[in-house]
Amino acid sequence: MRVTMPKVSDPDAELRSELVDLGGVELSELAILGDSAFSHALRRVREEADNPPHSVAGFEAVI
C-alpha cells in the first residue's frame, strides 16, 4: 500500500483549521474549564503523564 500526500496548489498558503491551538498553553492553566468533558480528558492525560499505567501488550502465536 502506498500513501501519498495531496499536492498543495500554493505551498505558501496559510493552513486553516477549526481546531484550537493549545501549543503555548500549560495544562495546569486549563483548570478554568470547570467540570467539562474536555477538562476531564485533560485531567486524565495529566494523571497518566505523572503516573504512567503499567499495561503491557502482548501476542502469543500458537500453531
Summary of the structure (lengths in Angstrom):
residues: 63
radius of gyration: 19.9
end to end distance: 28.3
largest distance: 55.1
contacts: 57
relative contact order: 0.08
helix: 33%
strand: 0%
